[in-house]
Amino acid sequence: MIRRGHWVEGRPLTEAELEVLTAAADGLSAQETADKLFKSRHTVIAQRRTIQAKLGARNLSNAIALAYRRRVLQPPGVR
C-alpha cells in the first residue's frame, strides 16, 4: 500500500514515482517495471534517480528502506 501525495524533503513523490518505488520494493528490475507500467526502461531508471534524490537516499535499496521508515510505503498486509 502506498500513501498518495506523501511529501518527502519538501517535494512530493508523484503517482508515477510511487508506482516505480512500489515495483522496486516488490523486487522488480528496471526492465520488469518498465514492462509492467508500459514505460521505457530509461524512464524507469530516471524516475528511480529522482526518487533517490527526493528521499535523500544513497541507492535504490536505501530509498526503499527510507520509504518504509517514513511510511511512504507500507509493508504488504499492513493497514
Secondary structure, 3 states (H helix, E strand, C coil): CECCCCEECCEECCHHHHHHHHHHHCCCCHHHHHHHHCCCHHHHHHHHHHHHHHHCCCCHHHHHHHHHHCCCECCCCCC
